[in-house]
Amino acid sequence: MAIHEACHAVVSYRLRKHAVIDMATIERRGDVGGFVSFIPPEDQFVNWKSEYEVDIVGSLASLAGERMFFDEDHSAGVAGDLRNSTQVATLMEAYIGMGSSLASHRVTKFGITTRSQISAEDGTDRNLFETELGKRVEARLQELYERTRTLLGDNRREILAVAHALETSKTISGEDVAAIIDGVQGPLVDGRQYSAPDFQEVAESYHQEAVAAHKGHAKVAVPLPVLVPARVDLGPDGNGEVAEGPALSGNGEARPAAAGDGAPDGSGDGATGPAGEPGEPEVVADPPAAETES
């Protein structure tokens, strides 16, 4: 679930400008295992072709991501995303001139009528995918799916980082998603920790344990890696620079922090001041051992 939602979040952050991430969560709510929600940055009267394509890529990110991270396997949890992407692709191809044809499918449903006689609830033929229109919709989805896989491959580290944060905190804000991807301090999550040189190696190792657990229908054998916050030095202008990258431990225990990494007095006992203060990054609490796949 964490990988599924992280793929949605990273692709949307990279591409979607007509909506910004409000929150991402893997906390179950009814029959929904997790989601990424969005808010528009401004009122918008119409949608554009480029925005619809980004929406489709954002939806297909779950299918492409699960296949990429789980050896071409994927869950039934992508069903809603496939429904959404197919609806948008059909709208583009059949109704609003954003596909390979200029003709509107609404005429085939109602004939030549006045605008006032055309209902908004016009529906779609049940045999859509046996028609040339359906084939064009499928071709558009395949094209955007390949684009999605390429983008996910280019952002593998960022996906593992957001997935780790989701497994650690369960719910994170859109601002923290951005901080994790960009490697900066967020409101609650210190994204700088995910820029450590050894982060991806440790995260990949943990993920392979999750893949093995998935294939064996078992619990993940190792605990979620713990991040040790970076030591940040202030330059003459007061701007912080990461002087020592965050250490990671793949065995569930943080390596001892260097003097000055945690406590303001240099004792290194892990105590911190308010999260986000220069030189005192928030310590990520030691989570329990993971019980489900990533």
Phi, psi and omega per residue, in radians:
M1 nan -0.675 3.138
A2 -1.121 -0.738 3.097
I3 -1.126 -0.766 3.134
H4 -0.966 -0.904 -3.099
E5 -1.284 -0.556 3.103
A6 -1.126 -0.644 3.100
C7 -1.123 -0.771 3.052
H8 -0.985 -0.827 -3.024
A9 -1.163 -0.804 -3.067
V10 -1.183 -0.792 3.132
V11 -1.084 -0.758 -3.127
S12 -1.135 -0.709 3.138
Y13 -1.139 -0.670 -3.126
R14 -1.224 -0.608 -2.973
L15 -1.983 -0.636 -2.926
R16 -1.453 2.028 3.120
K17 -1.898 -0.322 -3.122
H18 -1.509 0.002 3.047
A19 -2.722 2.450 -3.137
V20 -1.977 2.671 -3.100
I21 -1.227 2.226 3.062
D22 -1.550 -0.847 3.111
M23 -2.811 2.776 3.031
A24 -2.283 2.414 -3.080
T25 -2.572 2.639 2.966
I26 -2.098 0.322 3.054
E27 -1.421 2.210 -3.056
R28 -1.229 2.376 3.095
R29 -2.328 1.764 -3.070
G30 1.157 -2.205 3.138
D31 -1.664 0.222 3.096
V32 -1.820 2.133 -3.082
G33 -1.421 -0.341 -3.140
G34 3.056 2.942 3.131
F35 -2.906 2.859 2.966
V36 -2.078 2.164 -3.122
S37 -1.865 2.720 -3.048
F38 -2.302 2.744 3.017
I39 -2.330 2.467 3.116
P40 -1.293 2.407 3.124
P41 -1.271 -0.304 -3.138
E42 -2.778 2.822 3.066
D43 -1.177 2.408 -3.115
Q44 -2.393 2.219 -3.045
F45 -1.435 -0.627 -3.134
V46 -2.302 2.815 3.055
N47 -1.861 2.686 -3.074
W48 -1.954 2.785 -3.129
K49 -0.970 -0.813 -3.127
S50 -1.053 -0.606 3.138
E51 -1.254 -0.703 3.085
Y52 -1.087 -0.714 3.128
E53 -1.109 -0.698 3.093
V54 -1.129 -0.677 3.097
D55 -1.063 -0.710 3.129
I56 -1.151 -0.791 3.114
V57 -1.047 -0.725 3.113
G58 -1.072 -0.677 3.115
S59 -1.231 -0.738 -3.108
L60 -1.241 -0.206 -3.110
A61 -1.050 -0.565 -3.128
S62 -1.176 -0.823 3.120
L63 -1.116 -0.877 -3.127
A64 -1.084 -0.699 -3.114
G65 -1.211 -0.779 3.123
E66 -1.079 -0.735 3.112
R67 -1.115 -0.727 -3.102
M68 -1.160 -0.725 -3.051
F69 -1.555 -0.271 -3.099
F70 -2.162 0.744 3.013
D71 0.919 0.852 3.078
E72 1.202 0.183 3.002
D73 -1.563 2.685 3.022
H74 -2.680 2.782 -3.034
S75 -1.636 2.940 3.058
A76 -1.281 -0.098 3.134
G77 -1.191 -0.134 3.126
V78 -1.524 -0.054 -3.026
A79 -1.003 -0.821 -3.134
G80 -1.108 -0.642 3.125
D81 -1.183 -0.659 3.101
L82 -1.184 -0.652 3.087
R83 -1.099 -0.784 -3.136
N84 -1.112 -0.798 -3.102
S85 -1.157 -0.631 3.120
T86 -1.197 -0.680 3.107
Q87 -1.085 -0.787 -3.118
V88 -1.182 -0.735 3.139
A89 -1.113 -0.660 3.105
T90 -1.173 -0.729 3.082
L91 -1.012 -0.796 -3.122
M92 -1.125 -0.791 -3.021
E93 -1.338 -0.550 -2.968
A94 -1.877 -0.348 -2.952
Y95 -2.196 -0.526 -2.954
I96 -2.179 0.420 3.008
G97 1.076 0.543 -3.127
M98 -1.925 0.372 3.118
G99 -2.177 -2.586 -3.116
S100 -1.536 -0.024 -3.134
S101 -2.236 2.580 3.080
L102 -1.622 -0.324 -3.080
A103 -1.203 2.560 3.133
S104 -1.730 2.269 3.137
H105 -1.180 -0.273 3.139
R106 -1.123 -0.502 3.107
V107 -1.167 -0.648 3.129
T108 -1.204 -0.387 3.126
K109 -1.451 -0.603 -2.970
F110 -2.205 -0.078 -3.075
G111 1.291 -2.878 3.141
I112 -1.499 1.878 -3.094
T113 -2.317 3.012 3.022
T114 -1.404 2.781 -3.118
R115 -1.039 -0.634 -3.083
S116 -1.173 -0.329 -3.115
Q117 -1.569 -0.149 -3.111
I118 -1.593 2.107 3.137
S119 -1.416 2.598 3.072
A120 -1.233 -0.348 -3.123
E121 -1.655 0.969 -3.035
D122 -1.461 -0.305 3.046
G123 1.237 -3.002 -3.118
T124 -2.444 2.543 3.112
D125 -0.999 2.446 3.130
R126 -1.204 -0.471 3.136
N127 -1.649 0.488 -3.074
L128 -0.867 -0.816 -2.979
F129 -1.366 -0.008 3.007
E130 -1.688 -0.031 -3.097
T131 -1.775 2.949 3.063
E132 -1.092 -0.621 3.089
L133 -1.057 -0.810 3.137
G134 -1.065 -0.647 3.107
K135 -1.165 -0.622 3.096
R136 -1.190 -0.674 3.097
V137 -1.081 -0.792 3.132
E138 -1.094 -0.716 3.134
A139 -1.104 -0.712 3.108
R140 -1.106 -0.748 3.136
L141 -1.122 -0.716 3.126
Q142 -1.107 -0.721 3.115
E143 -1.066 -0.811 -3.114
L144 -1.268 -0.505 3.069
Y145 -1.105 -0.765 3.118
E146 -1.126 -0.668 3.079
R147 -1.094 -0.674 3.135
T148 -1.121 -0.788 -3.138
R149 -1.066 -0.693 3.115
T150 -1.097 -0.773 3.140
L151 -1.121 -0.720 3.122
L152 -1.113 -0.723 3.117
G153 -1.089 -0.619 3.121
D154 -1.285 -0.268 -3.083
N155 -2.167 0.597 -3.086
R156 -1.068 -0.790 -3.138
R157 -1.058 -0.737 -3.127
E158 -1.116 -0.641 3.110
I159 -1.154 -0.789 3.108
L160 -1.082 -0.621 3.135
A161 -1.165 -0.845 3.134
V162 -1.139 -0.665 3.101
A163 -1.081 -0.729 3.105
H164 -1.081 -0.771 3.137
A165 -1.119 -0.653 3.110
L166 -1.174 -0.714 3.106
E167 -1.167 -0.549 -3.135
T168 -1.334 -0.811 -3.007
S169 -1.869 -0.245 -3.125
K170 1.259 -0.775 3.108
T171 -2.343 2.289 3.112
I172 -2.336 2.667 -3.125
S173 -1.394 2.863 3.074
G174 -1.066 -0.618 3.119
E175 -1.146 -0.624 3.105
D176 -1.277 -0.608 3.034
V177 -1.004 -0.818 3.132
A178 -1.080 -0.720 -3.126
A179 -1.125 -0.685 3.135
I180 -1.143 -0.782 -3.118
I181 -1.166 -0.705 -3.091
D182 -1.512 -0.169 3.129
G183 1.256 0.700 3.125
V184 -2.218 2.998 3.105
Q185 -1.253 2.215 3.073
G186 -1.780 3.126 3.138
P187 -1.010 -0.720 -3.108
L188 -2.187 -0.380 -3.099
V189 -2.015 2.282 3.083
D190 -1.484 1.714 -3.104
G191 -1.194 -0.260 3.128
R192 -1.101 -0.472 -3.131
Q193 -1.073 -0.487 -3.076
Y194 -1.492 -0.007 3.081
S195 -1.664 0.066 3.132
A196 -1.076 2.459 -3.112
P197 -0.991 -0.578 -3.075
D198 -1.655 0.077 -3.088
F199 -1.070 -0.877 -3.033
Q200 -1.111 -0.650 3.138
E201 -1.070 -0.822 -3.135
V202 -1.193 -0.707 3.138
A203 -1.136 -0.699 3.107
E204 -1.120 -0.697 3.129
S205 -1.090 -0.772 3.106
Y206 -1.122 -0.715 -3.125
H207 -1.099 -0.675 3.110
Q208 -1.112 -0.587 3.034
E209 -1.125 -0.664 3.115
A210 -1.175 -0.691 3.110
V211 -1.111 -0.754 3.122
A212 -1.094 -0.693 3.113
A213 -1.143 -0.692 3.112
H214 -1.063 -0.813 -3.112
K215 -1.164 -0.565 -3.128
G216 -1.650 0.093 -3.089
H217 0.883 0.848 -3.089
A218 -2.265 3.008 3.051
K219 -1.347 2.677 3.074
V220 -1.135 2.275 -2.995
A221 -1.323 -0.325 -3.089
V222 -2.130 2.671 3.103
P223 -1.297 2.823 3.094
L224 -1.084 2.298 3.122
P225 -1.009 2.552 -3.129
V226 -1.857 2.361 3.127
L227 -1.643 2.373 3.036
V228 -1.779 2.196 -3.029
P229 -1.093 2.653 3.131
A230 -1.283 2.701 2.964
R231 -1.578 2.245 -3.093
V232 -1.988 2.166 3.083
D233 -1.721 2.462 3.095
L234 -1.605 2.248 3.094
G235 -1.380 3.133 -3.135
P236 -1.017 -0.512 -3.123
D237 -1.560 0.037 3.107
G238 1.549 -0.028 3.124
N239 -1.441 2.428 -3.115
G240 -1.448 2.448 3.032
E241 -2.238 2.400 3.137
V242 -1.264 1.958 -3.112
A243 -1.519 -0.471 3.133
E244 -2.514 2.144 -3.103
G245 -1.127 2.710 -3.138
P246 -1.170 2.354 3.071
A247 -1.456 2.617 3.103
L248 -2.188 2.622 3.087
S249 -2.154 2.205 3.134
G250 -1.495 -0.067 -3.103
N251 -1.815 0.234 3.076
G252 1.563 -0.047 -3.137
E253 -2.121 2.323 3.140
A254 -1.285 2.443 3.025
R255 -1.179 2.612 -3.131
P256 -0.987 2.353 3.133
A257 -1.335 2.591 3.082
A258 -1.231 2.769 3.140
A259 -0.990 2.280 3.118
G260 1.607 -0.164 -3.117
D261 -1.191 -0.661 -3.049
G262 -1.918 -1.031 -3.018
A263 -1.507 2.503 3.125
P264 -1.068 -0.463 -3.095
D265 -1.516 0.058 3.081
G266 1.455 0.161 -3.106
S267 -1.311 -0.384 3.110
G268 1.187 0.464 -3.098
D269 -1.549 0.141 3.074
G270 1.591 -0.133 3.128
A271 -1.267 2.490 3.131
T272 -2.330 2.790 2.992
G273 -1.474 -2.891 3.127
P274 -0.990 2.397 -3.124
A275 -0.993 2.388 3.040
G276 1.717 -0.151 3.120
E277 -1.295 2.471 -3.130
P278 -0.973 2.312 3.095
G279 1.445 -0.074 -3.101
E280 -2.349 1.091 -3.119
P281 -1.060 2.618 -3.138
E282 -1.158 2.389 3.094
V283 -1.468 2.283 3.084
V284 -1.382 2.174 -3.089
A285 -1.112 2.614 3.120
D286 -1.241 1.956 -3.098
P287 -1.422 2.845 3.063
P288 -1.230 2.899 3.125
A289 -1.078 2.471 -3.121
A290 -1.197 2.516 -3.106
E291 -2.055 -0.169 3.131
T292 -2.330 2.897 -3.133
E293 -1.204 2.786 -3.132
S294 -1.128 nan nan
